[in-house]
Amino acid sequence: MFAANFGTVTVLVSDSYFMAAPAEAVIVSANSYLQTATGSAHDVTRVAGPEYQKACAALLQGHSDGLPQGTACLTGDQGQDYPLTAGKRKVIQAITLRYFNGERIRATPDIVYHAARSTRRVPRAGGCCTSG
């Protein structure tokens, strides 16, 4: 495991299962519609339950075409904590994949970069932002 410091934020990088890491928040790669059926989002959903799914749906209100790639969102009102494996933590969605007209638009390195930068700027009260 190693740590990277970004101002007052420390990011721990580990090769262990992300749900077991001792951290204030987890960042999951998400698609533009915050679908939680596969990948790390599914792992979080399985443990955090229906409240997490409701919070994902709330983030999509007003975004009928989904969230833009490169966006990051803090899930839940006031950035609520969810009961994950290593204790209660926040969940940040980094939007890297997009679906448009039924087609999957893959992430490019630039999109992943912007989504990762956006995770540092999500509002503490919940909601979304871009790296701008």
VOTORBA-647474 format. One record per atom (N, C-alpha, C): z, x, y; residue number from 1; atom name. Coordinates in steps of 0.1 Angstrom, whole numbers, plus 2048, in hexadecimal, padded with zeros to 3 digits. Atoms other than C-alpha are relative to their C-alpha. Layout:
N
[[Z, X, Y], NUM, CA]
...
END
This chain:
132
[[800, 808, 7F4], 1, N]
[[800, 800, 800], 1, CA]
[[800, 809, 80C], 1, C]
[[800, 7F9, 7F4], 2, N]
[[7F9, 80C, 823], 2, CA]
[[801, 7F6, 80C], 2, C]
[[7FF, 809, 7F4], 3, N]
[[800, 7FD, 846], 3, CA]
[[7F7, 805, 80B], 3, C]
[[808, 7FD, 7F4], 4, N]
[[7E9, 7FB, 864], 4, CA]
[[807, 7F9, 80C], 4, C]
[[7FA, 806, 7F4], 5, N]
[[7F9, 7F4, 886], 5, CA]
[[7F5, 7FD, 80B], 5, C]
[[809, 805, 7F5], 6, N]
[[7E6, 7E0, 8A1], 6, CA]
[[80A, 7FB, 80B], 6, C]
[[7F7, 804, 7F6], 7, N]
[[7FD, 7DF, 8BF], 7, CA]
[[80E, 7FC, 7F9], 7, C]
[[7F3, 805, 806], 8, N]
[[81B, 7CA, 8B4], 8, CA]
[[7FE, 7FA, 7F2], 8, C]
[[803, 806, 80D], 9, N]
[[80A, 7BE, 894], 9, CA]
[[7FE, 80B, 7F6], 9, C]
[[802, 7F6, 80B], 10, N]
[[80D, 7D2, 873], 10, CA]
[[7F9, 7F8, 7F5], 10, C]
[[807, 806, 80B], 11, N]
[[7F4, 7CA, 858], 11, CA]
[[803, 809, 7F3], 11, C]
[[7FD, 7F9, 80D], 12, N]
[[7FF, 7D4, 834], 12, CA]
[[7F4, 7FE, 7F7], 12, C]
[[80C, 801, 80A], 13, N]
[[7E2, 7DC, 81C], 13, CA]
[[805, 804, 7F3], 13, C]
[[7FB, 7FE, 80D], 14, N]
[[7EB, 7DA, 7F8], 14, CA]
[[7F6, 7FC, 7F5], 14, C]
[[809, 804, 80B], 15, N]
[[7D9, 7D8, 7D7], 15, CA]
[[807, 7F6, 7F6], 15, C]
[[7F9, 80A, 808], 16, N]
[[7F3, 7C0, 7C9], 16, CA]
[[7FB, 7F2, 804], 16, C]
[[804, 80E, 7FD], 17, N]
[[7EE, 79A, 7C8], 17, CA]
[[805, 7FC, 80D], 17, C]
[[7FC, 803, 7F2], 18, N]
[[7EE, 78E, 7EC], 18, CA]
[[80B, 7F5, 801], 18, C]
[[7F6, 80A, 7FF], 19, N]
[[805, 770, 7E5], 19, CA]
[[80E, 806, 7FD], 19, C]
[[7F3, 7FA, 803], 20, N]
[[821, 788, 7D9], 20, CA]
[[804, 80A, 80A], 20, C]
[[7FC, 7F6, 7F6], 21, N]
[[820, 79F, 7F7], 21, CA]
[[80A, 7FB, 80A], 21, C]
[[7F7, 804, 7F5], 22, N]
[[83D, 79E, 80F], 22, CA]
[[7FA, 801, 80D], 22, C]
[[806, 800, 7F3], 23, N]
[[82D, 794, 82F], 23, CA]
[[803, 7F3, 808], 23, C]
[[7FE, 80C, 7F8], 24, N]
[[831, 77C, 84C], 24, CA]
[[7F5, 7F6, 7FE], 24, C]
[[80C, 809, 801], 25, N]
[[80E, 76E, 846], 25, CA]
[[7F6, 805, 7F6], 25, C]
[[80B, 7FB, 808], 26, N]
[[7F1, 76F, 82E], 26, CA]
[[7F3, 7FC, 807], 26, C]
[[80D, 803, 7FB], 27, N]
[[7CD, 770, 839], 27, CA]
[[7F7, 7FE, 7F4], 27, C]
[[809, 803, 80A], 28, N]
[[7B4, 75F, 823], 28, CA]
[[7F2, 7FF, 805], 28, C]
[[80E, 802, 7FC], 29, N]
[[78E, 761, 825], 29, CA]
[[7FD, 7F1, 7FD], 29, C]
[[803, 80F, 801], 30, N]
[[782, 73D, 82A], 30, CA]
[[7F2, 7FD, 803], 30, C]
[[80E, 805, 7FC], 31, N]
[[762, 729, 82D], 31, CA]
[[802, 7F7, 80C], 31, C]
[[800, 808, 7F4], 32, N]
[[758, 715, 84B], 32, CA]
[[806, 7F2, 7FF], 32, C]
[[7FA, 80D, 802], 33, N]
[[766, 6F5, 83C], 33, CA]
[[80E, 801, 7FA], 33, C]
[[7F2, 7FE, 806], 34, N]
[[787, 704, 830], 34, CA]
[[802, 7F9, 7F3], 34, C]
[[7FF, 805, 80E], 35, N]
[[780, 6F8, 80D], 35, CA]
[[809, 809, 7F8], 35, C]
[[7F6, 7F9, 807], 36, N]
[[79C, 702, 7F7], 36, CA]
[[7FF, 800, 7F1], 36, C]
[[802, 802, 80E], 37, N]
[[78D, 6FE, 7D4], 37, CA]
[[7FF, 80E, 7F8], 37, C]
[[802, 7F4, 807], 38, N]
[[787, 723, 7CD], 38, CA]
[[806, 80C, 808], 38, C]
[[7FB, 7F3, 7F9], 39, N]
[[792, 747, 7D5], 39, CA]
[[80E, 800, 804], 39, C]
[[7F2, 7FF, 7FB], 40, N]
[[7B1, 750, 7E8], 40, CA]
[[805, 7F3, 806], 40, C]
[[7FC, 80D, 7FA], 41, N]
[[7B1, 72F, 7FA], 41, CA]
[[805, 7F6, 7F5], 41, C]
[[7FB, 808, 80B], 42, N]
[[7B5, 71E, 7D8], 42, CA]
[[80E, 805, 7FC], 42, C]
[[7F3, 7FB, 803], 43, N]
[[7D2, 735, 7D0], 43, CA]
[[80B, 7FB, 809], 43, C]
[[7F7, 804, 7F6], 44, N]
[[7E3, 72C, 7F0], 44, CA]
[[803, 7F1, 7FE], 44, C]
[[7FF, 80F, 802], 45, N]
[[7DC, 706, 7EB], 45, CA]
[[809, 7FD, 7F4], 45, C]
[[7F9, 803, 80C], 46, N]
[[7EA, 707, 7C8], 46, CA]
[[80F, 802, 802], 46, C]
[[7F2, 7FD, 7FE], 47, N]
[[80B, 715, 7D4], 47, CA]
[[806, 7F8, 80C], 47, C]
[[7FB, 807, 7F3], 48, N]
[[80E, 705, 7F8], 48, CA]
[[7FF, 7F1, 7FF], 48, C]
[[801, 80F, 802], 49, N]
[[803, 6E2, 7ED], 49, CA]
[[7F8, 7F9, 80A], 49, C]
[[808, 809, 7F8], 50, N]
[[7F5, 6C4, 7FF], 50, CA]
[[802, 802, 80F], 50, C]
[[7FE, 7FE, 7F2], 51, N]
[[804, 6CD, 821], 51, CA]
[[7F6, 80A, 805], 51, C]
[[80A, 7F5, 7FC], 52, N]
[[7EE, 6EC, 822], 52, CA]
[[7F2, 7FA, 801], 52, C]
[[80D, 806, 800], 53, N]
[[7CF, 6D7, 81A], 53, CA]
[[7FF, 7F7, 80C], 53, C]
[[800, 809, 7F5], 54, N]
[[7D8, 6BE, 835], 54, CA]
[[7FE, 808, 80D], 54, C]
[[801, 7F7, 7F5], 55, N]
[[7DC, 6DB, 84E], 55, CA]
[[7F2, 805, 802], 55, C]
[[80D, 7FB, 7FF], 56, N]
[[7BA, 6E8, 845], 56, CA]
[[7F7, 7F5, 805], 56, C]
[[808, 80C, 7FC], 57, N]
[[7AB, 6C5, 84A], 57, CA]
[[801, 7FE, 80F], 57, C]
[[7FE, 802, 7F2], 58, N]
[[7BB, 6C3, 86C], 58, CA]
[[7F9, 80A, 809], 58, C]
[[807, 7F6, 7F9], 59, N]
[[7AC, 6E4, 877], 59, CA]
[[7F1, 7FD, 802], 59, C]
[[80E, 804, 800], 60, N]
[[789, 6D5, 870], 60, CA]
[[7FD, 7F5, 809], 60, C]
[[802, 80C, 7F7], 61, N]
[[78E, 6B7, 887], 61, CA]
[[7F8, 805, 80C], 61, C]
[[809, 7FC, 7F5], 62, N]
[[772, 6B9, 8A1], 62, CA]
[[7F6, 80A, 7FD], 62, C]
[[80A, 7F6, 804], 63, N]
[[75E, 6D2, 88D], 63, CA]
[[7F8, 7FB, 7F4], 63, C]
[[807, 807, 80B], 64, N]
[[746, 6BC, 879], 64, CA]
[[7F6, 80A, 7F9], 64, C]
[[808, 7F6, 806], 65, N]
[[730, 6DB, 873], 65, CA]
[[808, 80C, 7FA], 65, C]
[[7F7, 7F5, 805], 66, N]
[[74E, 6F0, 867], 66, CA]
[[803, 809, 80B], 66, C]
[[7FC, 7F6, 7F6], 67, N]
[[75E, 70D, 879], 67, CA]
[[7F6, 80B, 800], 67, C]
[[809, 7F5, 800], 68, N]
[[749, 72A, 884], 68, CA]
[[805, 80C, 7F9], 68, C]
[[7FC, 7F3, 806], 69, N]
[[748, 74A, 871], 69, CA]
[[806, 80A, 80A], 69, C]
[[7FA, 7F7, 7F7], 70, N]
[[75D, 765, 880], 70, CA]
[[80D, 7FA, 807], 70, C]
[[7F4, 807, 7FA], 71, N]
[[779, 74C, 88A], 71, CA]
[[80C, 802, 7F7], 71, C]
[[7F3, 800, 808], 72, N]
[[79D, 74E, 87F], 72, CA]
[[809, 7F5, 804], 72, C]
[[7F8, 80C, 7FD], 73, N]
[[7B5, 731, 87D], 73, CA]
[[80E, 802, 7F9], 73, C]
[[7F2, 801, 806], 74, N]
[[7DB, 72F, 878], 74, CA]
[[802, 7F2, 7FC], 74, C]
[[800, 80E, 807], 75, N]
[[7E0, 712, 860], 75, CA]
[[80E, 7FA, 803], 75, C]
[[7F4, 808, 7FE], 76, N]
[[7F9, 6F7, 869], 76, CA]
[[805, 800, 80E], 76, C]
[[7FB, 802, 7F3], 77, N]
[[80A, 6EA, 888], 77, CA]
[[80B, 80B, 802], 77, C]
[[7F6, 7F6, 7FD], 78, N]
[[81F, 705, 899], 78, CA]
[[800, 80B, 7F6], 78, C]
[[800, 7F5, 80A], 79, N]
[[813, 71E, 87F], 79, CA]
[[80A, 7FF, 7F5], 79, C]
[[7F5, 803, 80A], 80, N]
[[829, 70E, 864], 80, CA]
[[7FF, 80A, 7F5], 80, C]
[[7FF, 7F8, 80C], 81, N]
[[834, 723, 847], 81, CA]
[[7FE, 7F7, 7F3], 81, C]
[[802, 807, 80C], 82, N]
[[829, 719, 824], 82, CA]
[[807, 808, 7F5], 82, C]
[[7F8, 7FA, 80B], 83, N]
[[83D, 720, 804], 83, CA]
[[7F7, 808, 7F6], 83, C]
[[809, 7F8, 809], 84, N]
[[828, 73C, 7F5], 84, CA]
[[809, 808, 7F7], 84, C]
[[7F9, 7F9, 80B], 85, N]
[[832, 753, 7D8], 85, CA]
[[80B, 809, 805], 85, C]
[[7F6, 7F7, 7FC], 86, N]
[[845, 76D, 7EC], 86, CA]
[[808, 7FB, 80B], 86, C]
[[7F8, 806, 7F6], 87, N]
[[856, 754, 803], 87, CA]
[[7F7, 7F8, 80A], 87, C]
[[807, 808, 7F7], 88, N]
[[84C, 73E, 820], 88, CA]
[[7F8, 809, 80A], 88, C]
[[808, 7F8, 7F7], 89, N]
[[82F, 74C, 834], 89, CA]
[[7F5, 7F8, 807], 89, C]
[[80B, 806, 7F9], 90, N]
[[813, 743, 84C], 90, CA]
[[7F3, 803, 7F9], 90, C]
[[80D, 7FE, 806], 91, N]
[[7EF, 73F, 841], 91, CA]
[[7F6, 801, 80B], 91, C]
[[80B, 7FF, 7F7], 92, N]
[[7D2, 74C, 856], 92, CA]
[[7F3, 800, 7F9], 92, C]
[[80D, 801, 806], 93, N]
[[7AF, 742, 84D], 93, CA]
[[7F6, 808, 808], 93, C]
[[80A, 7F9, 7FA], 94, N]
[[794, 75B, 855], 94, CA]
[[7F2, 7FB, 7FB], 94, C]
[[80C, 807, 804], 95, N]
[[773, 749, 855], 95, CA]
[[7F4, 80A, 7FF], 95, C]
[[80B, 7F6, 802], 96, N]
[[759, 760, 845], 96, CA]
[[7F4, 7F9, 7F9], 96, C]
[[80B, 807, 806], 97, N]
[[743, 748, 831], 97, CA]
[[7FD, 7F3, 807], 97, C]
[[804, 80C, 7F9], 98, N]
[[72F, 72B, 83F], 98, CA]
[[7F6, 7F8, 7F7], 98, C]
[[809, 809, 807], 99, N]
[[71D, 70D, 82F], 99, CA]
[[7F8, 7F9, 80B], 99, C]
[[809, 807, 7F7], 100, N]
[[6FF, 6FF, 842], 100, CA]
[[7F5, 7F9, 7F8], 100, C]
[[80A, 808, 807], 101, N]
[[6E9, 6E3, 835], 101, CA]
[[800, 803, 7F1], 101, C]
[[7FE, 7FE, 80E], 102, N]
[[6F7, 6E9, 812], 102, CA]
[[7FE, 80F, 7FB], 102, C]
[[803, 7F2, 803], 103, N]
[[6EF, 70F, 813], 103, CA]
[[80C, 808, 804], 103, C]
[[7F5, 7F6, 7FD], 104, N]
[[70A, 72A, 811], 104, CA]
[[7FA, 80C, 808], 104, C]
[[804, 7F5, 7F8], 105, N]
[[706, 743, 82D], 105, CA]
[[80B, 80B, 7FE], 105, C]
[[7F7, 7F6, 803], 106, N]
[[716, 763, 822], 106, CA]
[[805, 808, 80C], 106, C]
[[7FA, 7F8, 7F6], 107, N]
[[72D, 779, 837], 107, CA]
[[7F8, 80D, 801], 107, C]
[[806, 7F3, 7FE], 108, N]
[[71E, 798, 847], 108, CA]
[[80C, 809, 804], 108, C]
[[7F5, 7F8, 7FC], 109, N]
[[734, 7B6, 84F], 109, CA]
[[804, 7FD, 80F], 109, C]
[[7FC, 803, 7F2], 110, N]
[[733, 7AC, 874], 110, CA]
[[808, 7F3, 800], 110, C]
[[7F8, 80C, 800], 111, N]
[[740, 789, 86C], 111, CA]
[[80E, 803, 7FA], 111, C]
[[7F3, 7FC, 805], 112, N]
[[75C, 797, 857], 112, CA]
[[808, 807, 80A], 112, C]
[[7F9, 7F8, 7F6], 113, N]
[[765, 7AF, 873], 113, CA]
[[805, 7F6, 80B], 113, C]
[[7FC, 80A, 7F5], 114, N]
[[766, 792, 88D], 114, CA]
[[80B, 7F7, 7FA], 114, C]
[[7F5, 809, 806], 115, N]
[[77B, 77C, 875], 115, CA]
[[80D, 808, 7FF], 115, C]
[[7F4, 7F8, 801], 116, N]
[[793, 798, 86F], 116, CA]
[[806, 803, 80E], 116, C]
[[7FB, 7FF, 7F2], 117, N]
[[796, 79F, 895], 117, CA]
[[806, 7F3, 805], 117, C]
[[7FB, 80D, 7FC], 118, N]
[[79B, 77A, 89B], 118, CA]
[[80E, 7FD, 7FB], 118, C]
[[7F3, 803, 806], 119, N]
[[7B9, 779, 884], 119, CA]
[[80C, 806, 809], 119, C]
[[7F6, 7FA, 7F7], 120, N]
[[7CC, 78F, 89E], 120, CA]
[[802, 7F7, 80C], 120, C]
[[800, 808, 7F3], 121, N]
[[7C6, 774, 8B9], 121, CA]
[[803, 7F2, 7FD], 121, C]
[[7FD, 80F, 802], 122, N]
[[7CF, 753, 8A8], 122, CA]
[[80C, 7FC, 808], 122, C]
[[7F5, 805, 7F8], 123, N]
[[7E6, 73E, 8BD], 123, CA]
[[80C, 7FE, 7F7], 123, C]
[[7F4, 802, 808], 124, N]
[[80A, 73D, 8B0], 124, CA]
[[803, 7F2, 7FE], 124, C]
[[7FD, 80E, 801], 125, N]
[[80A, 718, 8B5], 125, CA]
[[7F6, 7F9, 7F6], 125, C]
[[80A, 805, 809], 126, N]
[[7EE, 714, 89B], 126, CA]
[[7F3, 7FE, 807], 126, C]
[[80D, 802, 7FB], 127, N]
[[7C9, 70F, 8A0], 127, CA]
[[7F7, 80C, 7FD], 127, C]
[[80A, 7F6, 803], 128, N]
[[7AA, 725, 8A1], 128, CA]
[[7FD, 809, 80D], 128, C]
[[806, 7F8, 7F5], 129, N]
[[79B, 741, 8B6], 129, CA]
[[7F5, 809, 7FA], 129, C]
[[80A, 7F6, 804], 130, N]
[[77E, 75A, 8B5], 130, CA]
[[804, 80D, 806], 130, C]
[[7FD, 7F3, 7FB], 131, N]
[[77F, 77F, 8BB], 131, CA]
[[7FB, 802, 80E], 131, C]
[[805, 7FF, 7F3], 132, N]
[[76B, 77A, 8DB], 132, CA]
[[7FE, 80D, 806], 132, C]
END
